[in-house]
């Protein structure tokens, strides 16, 4: 079983829709990252969370440590938001320095 | 703002050749991480350095080695390349102590290595 599970794997929506991507993890973590990867590969760090909620522009990320769950929300979605969104965690115990990644959510926003 | 720089961006090598990938962290970042992302795969942690010392090791093959230099840039050396080494290699940097996974990691654009 993967330590980091994301859902949905694929999501297609219309421009303007409110988007939610979920991430669940099964181990203790020090922090959770939401990353964005565009075709061609480059990874952009969107948020790092260890508690609560963060907002940046149209993006909102929340985390519930007790429930081991995080969500990434996109308001007023736009075709340029189309990308792979990846949840990655830093493990607390027995984990390497590096992040452990989820499989990603492929998001397509249609005009 | 300055970002993480990786070079080269693309590299094509033959089997059994060697390759060197370079990573220049964000200024004042003292921690560097290397990740490998195979086709259709999620990134896998290879190795990290903090203050020029190896900090932690992930799934890095014995054929690969890496180091961090006095200016904090890092190089990933890959020898006896195999077809399966074809992947996107990301470097990330952060500031903080060893075990700096709790500090935000900023990713470079990646080096796409193709082994023929």
Backbone of each chain as ProteinMPNN parsed JSONL, in Angstrom:
{"seq_chain_A": "XXXXXXXXXXXXXXXXXXXXXXXXXXXXXXXXXXXXXXXXXXXXXXXXXXXXXXXXXXXXXXXXXXXXXXXXXXXXXXXXXXXXXXXXXXXXXXXXXXXXXXXXXXXXXXX", "coords_chain_A": {"N_chain_A": [[0.85, -1.186, 0.0], [0.549, 2.177, -0.901], [2.176, 4.856, 0.769], [1.24, 7.374, 0.44], [-1.712, 8.491, -0.823], [-3.582, 9.65, -3.533], [-6.506, 11.312, -4.739], [-8.905, 12.495, -7.135], [-7.401, 10.265, -9.608], [-7.459, 11.169, -12.189], [-8.887, 14.099, -13.537], [-11.259, 15.943, -15.187], [-12.537, 19.066, -15.967], [-14.722, 21.892, -16.413], [-13.89, 25.217, -17.42], [-13.818, 27.586, -14.825], [-14.959, 26.048, -12.863], [-14.999, 24.803, -9.474], [-12.359, 23.164, -8.001], [-11.333, 20.211, -6.363], [-8.761, 18.375, -4.947], [-7.65, 15.477, -3.391], [-5.647, 14.154, -0.709], [-4.39, 11.5, 1.058], [-2.604, 10.086, 3.768], [-0.645, 7.544, 5.362], [1.127, 7.474, 7.391], [3.135, 8.988, 10.034], [3.874, 12.396, 9.586], [6.121, 15.106, 8.884], [5.722, 17.306, 7.372], [3.65, 18.411, 4.664], [3.664, 18.64, 1.198], [2.291, 20.375, -1.569], [2.579, 20.053, -4.989], [3.1, 21.173, -8.339], [3.158, 19.933, -11.582], [3.965, 20.502, -14.849], [3.356, 19.483, -18.307], [6.307, 18.332, -19.867], [7.738, 18.577, -17.641], [8.766, 20.284, -15.447], [8.781, 20.946, -11.949], [6.823, 22.688, -9.638], [6.711, 24.161, -6.498], [3.846, 24.479, -4.623], [2.585, 24.69, -2.082], [3.637, 24.284, 1.326], [2.672, 22.481, 4.092], [2.075, 22.085, 7.562], [0.105, 22.254, 9.325], [-3.325, 23.348, 9.573], [-4.319, 25.781, 7.247], [-3.601, 27.166, 4.041], [-3.43, 29.875, 1.724], [-3.102, 30.954, -1.596], [-3.517, 33.176, -3.947], [-5.725, 31.842, -6.241], [-5.579, 29.372, -5.17], [-6.015, 27.041, -2.557], [-4.96, 25.329, 0.282], [-5.468, 22.738, 2.58], [-4.991, 21.002, 5.674], [-5.522, 18.181, 7.739], [-4.282, 16.995, 10.468], [-4.921, 15.037, 12.361], [-6.702, 13.395, 10.989], [-5.084, 12.641, 8.962], [-5.057, 13.797, 6.364], [-5.234, 15.819, 3.465], [-6.276, 18.563, 1.437], [-6.355, 20.088, -1.777], [-7.522, 22.955, -3.199], [-8.872, 24.577, -6.028], [-10.041, 27.591, -7.045], [-12.342, 29.133, -9.345], [-11.387, 27.859, -11.784], [-9.027, 27.589, -14.488], [-7.989, 27.068, -17.9], [-5.158, 27.184, -17.911], [-4.502, 26.069, -15.529], [-4.309, 23.434, -15.94], [-2.559, 20.557, -15.341], [-0.328, 18.261, -13.655], [-0.974, 17.489, -10.354], [0.689, 17.058, -7.403], [0.933, 15.418, -4.347], [3.127, 15.396, -1.67], [5.049, 14.054, 0.989], [6.988, 14.625, 3.951], [8.449, 12.207, 5.814], [8.015, 11.251, 9.237], [9.095, 9.18, 10.914], [11.709, 6.946, 10.399], [11.993, 7.795, 7.874], [13.52, 8.983, 4.875], [15.458, 11.956, 4.15], [14.386, 12.975, 1.871], [11.354, 13.645, 0.037], [8.298, 11.75, 0.036], [6.312, 10.723, -2.542], [2.971, 11.117, -3.84], [0.931, 9.561, -6.423], [0.002, 11.483, -8.081], [-2.39, 13.769, -9.522], [-4.0, 14.075, -12.501], [-5.018, 16.893, -13.962], [-7.323, 18.409, -16.076], [-8.47, 21.305, -17.473], [-11.063, 22.414, -19.266], [-11.794, 24.807, -21.826]], "CA_chain_A": [[0.0, 0.0, 0.0], [1.312, 3.412, -0.945], [2.058, 5.675, 1.97], [0.527, 8.589, 0.053], [-2.758, 8.188, -1.804], [-4.271, 10.831, -4.035], [-7.722, 11.087, -5.529], [-8.922, 11.413, -8.125], [-6.191, 10.133, -10.431], [-7.687, 12.025, -13.349], [-10.027, 14.989, -13.349], [-11.524, 16.894, -16.269], [-13.575, 19.991, -15.541], [-14.915, 23.073, -17.259], [-13.353, 26.48, -16.906], [-14.64, 28.254, -13.825], [-15.392, 25.136, -11.812], [-14.237, 24.671, -8.232], [-11.669, 21.884, -8.079], [-10.773, 19.675, -5.126], [-7.901, 17.197, -5.05], [-7.463, 14.961, -2.037], [-4.436, 13.401, -0.404], [-4.396, 10.818, 2.355], [-1.34, 9.431, 4.046], [-0.851, 6.516, 6.386], [2.226, 7.502, 8.36], [3.369, 10.299, 10.623], [4.628, 13.262, 8.69], [6.591, 16.376, 9.425], [5.111, 18.347, 6.553], [3.065, 17.941, 3.412], [3.843, 19.583, 0.088], [1.543, 20.268, -2.817], [3.452, 20.413, -6.095], [2.467, 21.211, -9.65], [4.08, 19.524, -12.642], [3.412, 20.696, -16.19], [3.963, 18.664, -19.372], [7.667, 18.847, -20.031], [8.391, 18.082, -16.443], [9.174, 21.108, -14.32], [7.965, 20.868, -10.732], [6.713, 23.937, -8.898], [6.17, 23.983, -5.158], [2.693, 25.35, -4.4], [2.416, 24.9, -0.645], [4.091, 23.322, 2.315], [1.764, 22.59, 5.231], [2.17, 21.156, 8.675], [-1.176, 22.354, 10.028], [-4.211, 24.433, 9.18], [-4.766, 26.145, 5.903], [-2.85, 28.233, 3.388], [-4.091, 30.369, 0.511], [-2.261, 31.757, -2.485], [-4.316, 33.449, -5.138], [-6.921, 30.983, -6.367], [-5.271, 28.066, -4.6], [-6.163, 26.898, -1.11], [-4.582, 24.004, 0.744], [-5.807, 22.48, 3.975], [-4.505, 19.732, 6.188], [-6.06, 17.723, 9.019], [-3.245, 16.07, 10.94], [-5.548, 13.904, 13.052], [-7.29, 12.496, 10.004], [-4.051, 12.326, 7.971], [-5.703, 14.123, 5.102], [-5.057, 17.176, 2.968], [-6.97, 18.872, 0.191], [-5.956, 21.248, -2.566], [-8.676, 23.504, -3.891], [-8.636, 25.624, -7.021], [-11.275, 28.326, -7.335], [-12.401, 29.754, -10.676], [-10.347, 27.168, -12.539], [-8.687, 28.136, -15.805], [-7.201, 26.079, -18.661], [-3.725, 27.186, -17.568], [-4.326, 25.25, -14.327], [-4.14, 22.039, -16.359], [-1.234, 20.087, -14.926], [-0.376, 17.18, -12.668], [-0.82, 18.011, -8.997], [1.303, 15.982, -6.633], [1.038, 15.54, -2.902], [4.363, 14.749, -1.232], [5.189, 14.23, 2.43], [8.214, 14.318, 4.642], [8.08, 11.215, 6.823], [8.549, 11.525, 10.559], [9.91, 8.1, 11.466], [12.297, 6.021, 9.435], [11.929, 8.344, 6.533], [14.696, 9.7, 4.388], [15.278, 13.395, 4.053], [13.605, 13.32, 0.7], [9.91, 13.529, 0.105], [7.607, 10.591, -0.519], [5.346, 11.333, -3.444], [1.785, 10.432, -4.334], [0.965, 9.263, -7.859], [-0.389, 12.671, -8.831], [-3.722, 13.922, -10.102], [-3.939, 14.748, -13.798], [-6.144, 17.819, -14.066], [-7.525, 19.097, -17.356], [-9.546, 22.3, -17.438], [-11.463, 22.706, -20.639], [-12.369, 26.157, -21.976]], "C_chain_A": [[0.886, 1.236, 0.0], [1.105, 4.188, 0.342], [1.274, 6.944, 1.703], [-0.447, 8.24, -1.067], [-3.434, 9.478, -2.231], [-5.536, 10.425, -4.774], [-8.3, 12.426, -5.948], [-7.581, 11.317, -8.849], [-6.257, 11.059, -11.622], [-8.936, 12.856, -13.104], [-10.113, 15.943, -14.528], [-12.694, 17.759, -15.856], [-13.667, 21.151, -16.528], [-14.327, 24.304, -16.586], [-14.329, 27.124, -15.937], [-15.077, 27.354, -12.686], [-14.444, 25.172, -10.618], [-13.662, 23.254, -8.188], [-11.171, 21.476, -6.691], [-9.976, 18.414, -5.432], [-7.555, 16.769, -3.634], [-6.194, 14.138, -1.91], [-4.578, 12.798, 0.983], [-3.065, 10.123, 2.548], [-1.497, 8.552, 5.272], [0.195, 6.548, 7.485], [2.34, 8.891, 8.969], [4.232, 11.143, 9.707], [5.083, 14.507, 9.432], [5.961, 17.534, 8.658], [4.578, 17.718, 5.281], [3.238, 19.042, 2.371], [2.787, 19.32, -0.984], [2.423, 20.849, -3.926], [2.65, 20.396, -7.382], [3.526, 20.851, -10.695], [3.378, 19.664, -13.981], [4.024, 19.713, -17.168], [5.336, 19.216, -19.706], [8.448, 18.737, -18.757], [8.602, 18.982, -15.265], [8.225, 21.036, -13.143], [8.015, 22.207, -10.005], [6.104, 23.638, -7.536], [5.037, 24.983, -4.952], [2.569, 25.71, -2.922], [3.239, 23.882, 0.127], [3.253, 23.554, 3.571], [2.191, 21.642, 6.329], [0.913, 21.234, 9.536], [-2.01, 23.422, 9.351], [-4.442, 24.571, 7.694], [-3.849, 27.226, 5.363], [-3.566, 28.607, 2.104], [-3.084, 31.186, -0.285], [-3.027, 31.958, -3.776], [-5.56, 32.59, -5.155], [-6.715, 29.6, -5.76], [-5.405, 28.105, -3.083], [-5.761, 25.476, -0.752], [-4.911, 23.888, 2.219], [-5.213, 21.147, 4.395], [-5.145, 19.448, 7.532], [-5.114, 16.642, 9.514], [-3.862, 14.839, 11.597], [-6.099, 12.892, 12.071], [-6.298, 12.103, 8.922], [-4.59, 12.592, 6.562], [-5.442, 15.585, 4.748], [-5.847, 17.351, 1.687], [-6.352, 20.104, -0.451], [-7.176, 21.702, -3.341], [-8.225, 24.564, -4.882], [-9.972, 26.298, -7.288], [-11.179, 28.951, -8.718], [-11.344, 29.166, -11.596], [-10.236, 27.709, -13.969], [-7.888, 27.08, -16.564], [-5.717, 26.062, -18.312], [-3.442, 26.438, -16.256], [-4.117, 23.777, -14.679], [-2.705, 21.608, -16.113], [-1.425, 18.831, -14.09], [-0.105, 17.791, -11.3], [-0.394, 16.855, -8.1], [1.348, 16.354, -5.159], [2.302, 14.791, -2.478], [4.568, 15.045, 0.247], [6.616, 13.961, 2.877], [7.863, 13.396, 5.796], [8.758, 11.532, 8.145], [9.508, 10.442, 11.016], [10.427, 7.197, 10.36], [12.305, 6.546, 8.023], [13.227, 9.016, 6.151], [14.408, 11.192, 4.391], [14.335, 13.766, 2.927], [12.13, 13.087, 0.915], [9.44, 12.185, -0.457], [6.406, 11.114, -1.284], [4.11, 10.461, -3.638], [1.904, 10.262, -5.843], [0.543, 10.456, -8.709], [-1.819, 12.607, -9.33], [-3.584, 14.709, -11.396], [-5.193, 15.596, -13.975], [-6.164, 18.461, -15.442], [-8.698, 20.036, -17.191], [-9.856, 22.695, -18.874], [-12.101, 24.092, -20.732], [-13.89, 26.087, -22.125]], "O_chain_A": [[1.835, 1.344, 0.777], [0.022, 4.185, 0.927], [0.704, 7.531, 2.623], [-0.047, 7.754, -2.125], [-3.812, 10.298, -1.396], [-5.622, 9.342, -5.353], [-8.201, 13.4, -5.201], [-6.73, 12.196, -8.71], [-5.259, 11.658, -12.022], [-9.916, 12.375, -12.535], [-9.161, 16.661, -14.831], [-13.732, 17.246, -15.438], [-12.786, 21.348, -17.365], [-14.277, 24.411, -15.361], [-15.528, 27.196, -16.206], [-15.522, 27.843, -11.647], [-13.269, 25.519, -10.733], [-14.392, 22.272, -8.322], [-10.652, 22.303, -5.941], [-10.467, 17.502, -6.097], [-7.21, 17.593, -2.787], [-5.732, 13.515, -2.865], [-4.85, 13.501, 1.957], [-2.47, 9.628, 1.591], [-2.367, 8.783, 6.113], [0.154, 5.736, 8.409], [1.729, 9.847, 8.491], [5.203, 10.658, 9.126], [4.517, 14.901, 10.451], [5.7, 18.6, 9.216], [5.002, 16.635, 4.876], [2.988, 20.217, 2.638], [2.442, 18.171, -1.261], [2.936, 21.964, -3.823], [1.648, 19.691, -7.497], [4.633, 21.388, -10.692], [2.345, 19.043, -14.229], [5.092, 19.16, -16.904], [5.511, 20.429, -19.817], [9.677, 18.793, -18.767], [8.618, 18.488, -14.138], [7.007, 21.062, -13.316], [9.082, 22.78, -9.785], [5.095, 22.939, -7.44], [5.236, 26.19, -5.088], [2.46, 26.882, -2.561], [3.502, 22.776, -0.346], [3.14, 24.681, 4.052], [2.621, 20.521, 6.057], [0.686, 20.37, 10.383], [-1.488, 24.289, 8.65], [-4.721, 23.601, 6.99], [-3.377, 28.089, 6.103], [-4.221, 27.776, 1.474], [-2.327, 31.989, 0.26], [-3.17, 31.043, -4.588], [-6.353, 32.601, -4.213], [-7.603, 28.751, -5.837], [-4.979, 29.051, -2.42], [-6.177, 24.525, -1.413], [-4.67, 24.805, 3.004], [-4.966, 20.273, 3.564], [-5.298, 20.342, 8.363], [-5.146, 15.509, 9.034], [-3.377, 13.723, 11.408], [-5.986, 11.684, 12.279], [-6.634, 11.307, 8.045], [-4.574, 11.718, 5.696], [-5.431, 16.462, 5.612], [-6.06, 16.395, 0.942], [-5.894, 21.025, 0.224], [-7.792, 20.915, -4.06], [-7.313, 25.344, -4.609], [-10.927, 25.646, -7.71], [-10.09, 29.258, -9.204], [-10.502, 29.89, -12.126], [-11.197, 28.204, -14.557], [-7.183, 26.28, -15.948], [-5.08, 25.013, -18.411], [-2.284, 26.202, -15.911], [-3.786, 22.969, -13.811], [-1.761, 22.218, -16.615], [-2.552, 18.395, -13.852], [0.871, 18.517, -11.113], [-1.045, 15.811, -8.055], [1.748, 17.456, -4.786], [2.512, 13.654, -2.901], [4.293, 16.153, 0.708], [7.347, 13.18, 2.267], [7.068, 13.759, 6.663], [9.893, 12.006, 8.191], [10.616, 10.743, 11.459], [9.672, 6.746, 9.498], [12.595, 5.809, 7.081], [13.943, 9.549, 6.998], [13.277, 11.63, 4.603], [13.585, 14.739, 3.013], [11.719, 12.415, 1.86], [10.096, 11.578, -1.303], [5.584, 11.855, -0.744], [4.188, 9.233, -3.607], [2.848, 10.752, -6.463], [0.712, 10.439, -9.928], [-2.379, 11.53, -9.533], [-3.118, 15.848, -11.402], [-6.295, 15.068, -14.119], [-5.156, 18.988, -15.913], [-9.793, 19.617, -16.815], [-9.012, 23.238, -19.588], [-12.847, 24.505, -19.844], [-14.546, 27.12, -22.261]]}, "seq_chain_B": "XXXXXXXXXXXXXXXXXXXXXXXXXXXXXXXXXXXXXXXXXXXXXXXXXXXXXXXXXXXXXXXXXXXXXXXXXXXXXXXXXXXXXXXXXXXXXXXXXXXXXXXXXXXXXXXXXXXX", "coords_chain_B": {"N_chain_B": [[12.956, 36.223, -8.456], [15.752, 34.194, -7.584], [16.032, 30.878, -8.766], [16.281, 27.275, -8.462], [18.876, 25.903, -10.328], [19.534, 23.724, -12.953], [21.806, 21.756, -14.818], [22.996, 19.723, -17.541], [19.971, 20.59, -19.373], [18.965, 18.687, -21.024], [20.126, 15.47, -21.927], [21.815, 13.083, -23.762], [22.927, 9.83, -23.825], [24.993, 6.931, -24.431], [24.579, 3.432, -23.716], [26.463, 2.209, -20.97], [28.054, 4.407, -20.822], [29.178, 7.399, -19.041], [27.677, 9.969, -17.019], [27.271, 13.329, -15.911], [25.416, 15.279, -13.822], [24.391, 18.546, -12.916], [23.61, 20.733, -10.203], [22.48, 23.768, -9.008], [21.797, 25.334, -6.127], [19.206, 27.449, -4.686], [20.326, 30.673, -3.698], [21.801, 30.848, -0.486], [20.594, 28.542, 0.354], [21.319, 25.524, 1.913], [20.96, 22.874, 1.657], [20.584, 20.118, -0.432], [18.706, 18.045, -2.58], [18.335, 15.069, -4.478], [16.274, 13.671, -6.982], [14.749, 11.035, -8.843], [12.761, 10.588, -11.67], [11.136, 8.292, -13.364], [9.711, 7.398, -16.606], [6.289, 8.044, -16.593], [6.22, 7.618, -13.884], [6.187, 8.332, -10.299], [8.273, 10.755, -8.656], [11.316, 9.58, -7.181], [13.222, 9.574, -4.272], [16.7, 10.076, -4.227], [19.212, 10.936, -2.984], [20.596, 13.125, -0.474], [22.137, 16.208, 0.572], [23.634, 18.1, 3.152], [25.132, 20.996, 4.111], [27.475, 20.293, 2.71], [27.888, 17.669, 3.349], [26.925, 14.263, 3.026], [23.587, 13.72, 3.683], [21.365, 12.032, 3.724], [20.266, 8.927, 2.316], [18.54, 7.537, -0.378], [16.972, 5.606, -2.764], [19.314, 5.236, -4.348], [21.3, 3.964, -6.934], [24.257, 1.882, -6.726], [25.969, 2.513, -8.763], [25.816, 5.153, -9.054], [26.968, 8.29, -7.835], [27.338, 11.112, -5.675], [28.018, 14.521, -4.79], [28.419, 17.435, -2.716], [29.544, 20.679, -3.148], [31.856, 23.31, -2.028], [30.618, 25.69, -2.665], [28.049, 25.026, -2.428], [26.789, 23.925, -4.642], [25.761, 20.944, -6.323], [26.696, 17.753, -7.639], [25.677, 15.023, -9.58], [26.904, 11.991, -10.298], [26.913, 9.542, -12.737], [27.527, 6.305, -13.615], [28.362, 3.626, -15.927], [25.973, 3.566, -17.49], [22.594, 2.51, -17.873], [19.789, 1.368, -19.852], [17.513, 1.667, -18.324], [18.055, 3.832, -16.769], [17.166, 6.052, -17.978], [15.439, 8.928, -17.505], [13.8, 11.642, -15.765], [15.67, 13.831, -13.936], [15.515, 15.403, -10.97], [16.582, 18.156, -9.038], [16.372, 19.528, -5.829], [16.27, 22.234, -3.504], [16.734, 23.426, -0.149], [16.596, 25.41, 2.829], [18.132, 24.92, 6.001], [18.505, 22.533, 8.681], [20.118, 19.291, 8.808], [18.071, 16.609, 7.822], [16.17, 18.091, 6.771], [13.569, 17.89, 5.819], [11.376, 19.137, 6.738], [11.547, 21.663, 5.942], [10.631, 23.821, 3.307], [10.928, 22.537, 0.106], [12.415, 23.513, -2.901], [12.136, 23.108, -6.286], [14.259, 22.3, -9.066], [14.275, 22.669, -12.706], [14.789, 20.214, -13.789], [16.73, 17.57, -15.314], [16.617, 15.951, -18.292], [17.445, 12.78, -18.965], [18.425, 10.621, -21.457], [19.094, 7.372, -22.267], [20.622, 5.52, -24.701]], "CA_chain_B": [[13.764, 35.559, -7.441], [16.578, 33.13, -8.133], [15.521, 29.538, -8.55], [17.245, 26.193, -8.57], [19.342, 25.747, -11.702], [20.104, 22.418, -13.263], [22.389, 21.632, -16.151], [22.271, 20.286, -18.665], [18.524, 20.331, -19.329], [18.754, 17.447, -21.75], [21.385, 14.741, -22.097], [21.659, 11.793, -24.415], [24.13, 9.029, -23.634], [24.922, 5.534, -24.825], [24.746, 2.465, -22.613], [27.796, 2.027, -20.38], [28.757, 5.693, -20.694], [28.984, 8.102, -17.776], [27.017, 11.271, -17.123], [27.338, 14.179, -14.722], [24.359, 16.283, -13.744], [24.75, 19.587, -11.953], [22.506, 21.426, -9.54], [22.878, 24.988, -8.296], [20.642, 25.642, -5.279], [18.847, 28.84, -4.448], [21.305, 31.284, -2.795], [21.617, 30.686, 0.967], [20.111, 27.199, 0.658], [22.474, 24.682, 2.197], [20.546, 21.475, 1.539], [20.257, 19.73, -1.805], [18.108, 16.724, -2.728], [18.228, 14.565, -5.844], [15.159, 12.76, -7.229], [14.67, 10.434, -10.177], [11.388, 10.322, -12.085], [11.054, 7.498, -14.579], [8.526, 7.675, -17.44], [5.024, 7.666, -15.977], [6.41, 7.278, -12.46], [6.356, 9.465, -9.397], [9.685, 10.936, -8.306], [11.887, 8.788, -6.096], [14.35, 10.247, -3.629], [17.979, 9.388, -4.405], [20.231, 11.288, -2.009], [20.557, 14.529, -0.079], [23.339, 16.761, 1.198], [23.472, 19.279, 3.991], [26.435, 21.575, 4.445], [28.526, 19.577, 1.984], [27.999, 16.282, 3.8], [25.753, 13.458, 2.689], [22.632, 13.776, 4.77], [20.563, 10.825, 3.715], [20.347, 8.167, 1.078], [17.317, 6.83, -0.722], [17.128, 4.474, -3.665], [20.356, 5.555, -5.33], [22.091, 2.776, -7.294], [25.692, 1.952, -6.397], [26.67, 3.072, -9.921], [25.684, 6.615, -8.976], [27.535, 8.951, -6.667], [27.051, 12.542, -5.697], [28.683, 15.306, -3.771], [28.071, 18.853, -2.638], [30.798, 21.426, -3.111], [31.94, 24.41, -1.058], [29.657, 26.74, -3.03], [26.751, 24.35, -2.228], [26.251, 23.234, -5.787], [25.898, 19.502, -6.204], [26.818, 17.01, -8.898], [25.282, 13.614, -9.549], [27.706, 11.257, -11.265], [26.249, 8.288, -13.075], [28.431, 5.512, -14.441], [27.814, 2.38, -16.509], [24.566, 3.863, -17.698], [21.712, 1.471, -18.385], [18.575, 1.912, -20.482], [16.553, 1.997, -17.273], [18.405, 5.097, -16.117], [16.491, 7.133, -18.692], [14.481, 9.504, -16.562], [13.95, 13.061, -15.449], [16.374, 13.942, -12.658], [15.256, 16.687, -10.335], [17.283, 18.595, -7.861], [15.628, 20.491, -5.021], [17.076, 22.792, -2.418], [16.016, 24.041, 0.966], [17.487, 25.889, 3.875], [17.82, 24.272, 7.247], [19.399, 21.534, 9.219], [20.001, 17.939, 8.293], [16.708, 16.171, 8.066], [15.393, 19.309, 6.497], [12.347, 17.66, 5.064], [10.333, 20.016, 7.228], [11.696, 22.932, 5.265], [10.069, 23.731, 1.971], [11.879, 22.222, -0.94], [12.18, 24.194, -4.157], [12.631, 22.192, -7.299], [14.793, 22.769, -10.33], [13.5, 22.27, -13.884], [15.08, 18.837, -14.139], [17.555, 17.174, -16.451], [16.055, 14.752, -18.927], [18.506, 11.892, -19.437], [18.018, 9.52, -22.333], [20.173, 6.413, -22.501], [20.297, 4.759, -25.924]], "C_chain_B": [[14.549, 34.409, -8.083], [15.94, 31.793, -7.807], [16.635, 28.532, -8.618], [17.6, 26.012, -10.05], [19.929, 24.354, -11.874], [20.697, 22.448, -14.666], [23.01, 20.254, -16.323], [20.771, 20.032, -18.52], [18.185, 19.028, -20.025], [20.114, 16.8, -21.989], [21.077, 13.399, -22.731], [22.987, 11.063, -24.303], [23.885, 7.621, -24.174], [25.048, 4.667, -23.573], [26.221, 2.362, -22.225], [28.616, 3.322, -20.316], [28.525, 6.27, -19.294], [28.317, 9.45, -18.036], [27.171, 12.021, -15.812], [26.272, 15.245, -14.816], [24.706, 17.279, -12.646], [23.515, 20.307, -11.433], [23.067, 22.609, -8.767], [21.69, 25.44, -7.451], [20.357, 27.135, -5.226], [19.887, 29.431, -3.474], [20.865, 31.193, -1.335], [20.938, 29.362, 1.333], [21.31, 26.285, 0.819], [22.174, 23.194, 2.042], [20.091, 21.193, 0.117], [19.748, 18.29, -1.796], [18.113, 16.343, -4.206], [17.076, 13.558, -5.917], [15.253, 12.249, -8.663], [13.206, 10.148, -10.497], [11.401, 9.588, -13.415], [9.785, 7.805, -15.351], [7.259, 7.154, -16.776], [5.104, 7.33, -14.502], [6.402, 8.536, -11.599], [7.836, 9.578, -9.015], [10.095, 10.075, -7.123], [13.122, 9.502, -5.569], [15.622, 9.412, -3.805], [18.93, 9.656, -3.235], [20.092, 12.758, -1.664], [21.866, 14.913, 0.605], [22.968, 17.983, 2.011], [24.861, 19.752, 4.37], [27.591, 20.703, 3.934], [28.754, 18.141, 2.459], [26.741, 15.535, 3.359], [24.834, 13.391, 3.902], [21.811, 12.508, 4.865], [20.597, 10.192, 2.33], [19.031, 7.455, 0.857], [17.649, 5.67, -1.627], [18.174, 4.748, -4.74], [21.164, 4.309, -5.638], [23.561, 2.988, -6.929], [26.496, 2.56, -7.543], [26.641, 4.61, -9.913], [26.404, 7.113, -7.73], [27.235, 10.439, -6.778], [27.868, 13.236, -4.633], [28.173, 16.738, -3.82], [29.372, 19.621, -2.398], [30.709, 22.631, -2.17], [30.98, 25.55, -1.392], [28.218, 26.218, -2.974], [26.153, 23.757, -3.492], [26.542, 21.743, -5.649], [26.01, 18.88, -7.584], [26.448, 15.548, -8.654], [26.046, 12.923, -10.665], [27.122, 9.87, -11.474], [27.173, 7.515, -14.009], [27.736, 4.251, -14.929], [26.324, 2.519, -16.761], [23.825, 2.693, -18.33], [20.477, 2.135, -18.992], [17.581, 2.394, -19.424], [16.894, 3.266, -16.507], [17.772, 6.289, -16.814], [15.367, 7.665, -17.817], [14.694, 11.004, -16.507], [14.578, 13.135, -14.057], [16.178, 15.35, -12.12], [16.213, 16.908, -9.178], [16.356, 19.558, -7.127], [16.558, 21.038, -3.958], [16.172, 23.359, -1.339], [17.054, 24.628, 1.912], [17.134, 25.146, 5.149], [18.807, 23.192, 7.595], [19.224, 20.211, 8.494], [18.644, 17.384, 8.684], [15.764, 17.3, 7.755], [14.156, 19.093, 5.692], [11.229, 18.555, 5.562], [10.477, 21.416, 6.675], [11.245, 22.777, 3.821], [11.178, 23.481, 0.961], [11.457, 22.911, -2.226], [12.887, 23.407, -5.256], [13.23, 22.92, -8.492], [13.959, 22.243, -11.488], [13.751, 20.834, -14.32], [16.047, 18.701, -15.302], [16.949, 15.902, -17.016], [17.2, 13.955, -19.533], [17.899, 10.781, -20.277], [19.232, 8.648, -22.582], [19.771, 5.53, -23.677], [21.058, 3.438, -25.984]], "O_chain_B": [[14.067, 33.744, -9.001], [15.384, 31.595, -6.726], [17.799, 28.887, -8.808], [16.719, 25.975, -10.909], [20.711, 23.879, -11.051], [20.159, 23.082, -15.574], [23.5, 19.672, -15.355], [20.359, 19.313, -17.61], [17.228, 18.347, -19.656], [21.113, 17.48, -22.222], [20.188, 12.674, -22.287], [24.039, 11.605, -24.642], [22.747, 7.184, -24.349], [25.546, 5.099, -22.533], [27.105, 2.425, -23.079], [29.739, 3.324, -19.814], [27.785, 5.712, -18.483], [28.39, 9.992, -19.139], [27.197, 11.42, -14.737], [26.231, 16.019, -15.772], [25.238, 16.917, -11.596], [22.517, 20.464, -12.136], [24.002, 22.472, -7.978], [20.68, 25.883, -7.997], [21.159, 27.961, -5.662], [20.286, 28.757, -2.524], [19.704, 31.433, -1.004], [20.729, 29.091, 2.515], [22.207, 26.265, -0.024], [23.044, 22.354, 2.272], [19.306, 21.947, -0.459], [20.285, 17.431, -1.097], [17.919, 17.192, -5.076], [16.92, 12.709, -5.04], [15.76, 12.923, -9.559], [12.495, 9.54, -9.696], [11.647, 10.185, -14.463], [8.867, 8.416, -14.803], [7.163, 5.975, -16.437], [4.146, 6.806, -13.933], [6.583, 9.649, -12.093], [8.563, 8.586, -9.054], [9.322, 9.869, -6.187], [13.959, 9.972, -6.339], [15.625, 8.204, -3.565], [19.395, 8.725, -2.577], [19.549, 13.543, -2.441], [22.591, 14.072, 1.136], [22.118, 18.785, 1.625], [25.668, 18.983, 4.892], [28.549, 20.428, 4.656], [29.696, 17.478, 2.024], [25.645, 16.095, 3.324], [25.26, 13.048, 5.005], [21.588, 11.976, 5.952], [20.911, 10.835, 1.328], [18.473, 6.848, 1.771], [18.503, 4.844, -1.306], [17.926, 4.509, -5.922], [21.665, 3.655, -4.723], [24.04, 4.118, -6.838], [27.594, 3.071, -7.319], [27.356, 5.264, -10.673], [26.44, 6.434, -6.704], [26.918, 10.946, -7.855], [28.349, 12.608, -3.689], [27.587, 17.188, -4.805], [30.184, 19.25, -1.551], [29.658, 22.931, -1.603], [30.571, 26.295, -0.501], [27.287, 26.89, -3.42], [25.092, 23.136, -3.423], [27.464, 21.343, -4.939], [25.49, 19.409, -8.567], [26.851, 14.936, -7.665], [25.857, 13.235, -11.841], [26.872, 9.128, -10.525], [27.554, 8.014, -15.068], [26.682, 3.859, -14.428], [25.521, 1.703, -16.309], [24.347, 1.988, -19.193], [20.158, 3.287, -18.698], [16.897, 3.401, -19.61], [16.102, 3.725, -15.684], [17.829, 7.41, -16.309], [14.456, 6.928, -17.439], [15.619, 11.555, -17.105], [14.053, 12.552, -13.107], [16.606, 16.338, -12.715], [16.592, 15.986, -8.456], [15.631, 20.323, -7.762], [17.518, 20.379, -3.56], [15.019, 23.717, -1.579], [18.249, 24.359, 1.789], [15.978, 24.781, 5.362], [19.801, 22.97, 6.904], [18.315, 20.036, 7.683], [18.138, 17.67, 9.769], [14.712, 17.455, 8.375], [13.718, 19.98, 4.96], [10.223, 18.718, 4.871], [9.622, 22.269, 6.912], [11.451, 21.735, 3.198], [12.221, 24.135, 0.974], [10.282, 22.893, -2.594], [14.072, 23.09, -5.159], [12.779, 23.998, -8.879], [13.035, 21.457, -11.279], [13.002, 20.294, -15.134], [16.166, 19.585, -16.15], [16.787, 14.906, -16.311], [17.842, 14.393, -20.487], [16.972, 10.093, -19.849], [20.268, 9.121, -23.049], [18.726, 4.879, -23.657], [20.903, 2.679, -26.941]]}, "name": "protein", "num_of_chains": 2, "seq": "XXXXXXXXXXXXXXXXXXXXXXXXXXXXXXXXXXXXXXXXXXXXXXXXXXXXXXXXXXXXXXXXXXXXXXXXXXXXXXXXXXXXXXXXXXXXXXXXXXXXXXXXXXXXXXXXXXXXXXXXXXXXXXXXXXXXXXXXXXXXXXXXXXXXXXXXXXXXXXXXXXXXXXXXXXXXXXXXXXXXXXXXXXXXXXXXXXXXXXXXXXXXXXXXXXXXXXXXXXXXXXXXXXX"}
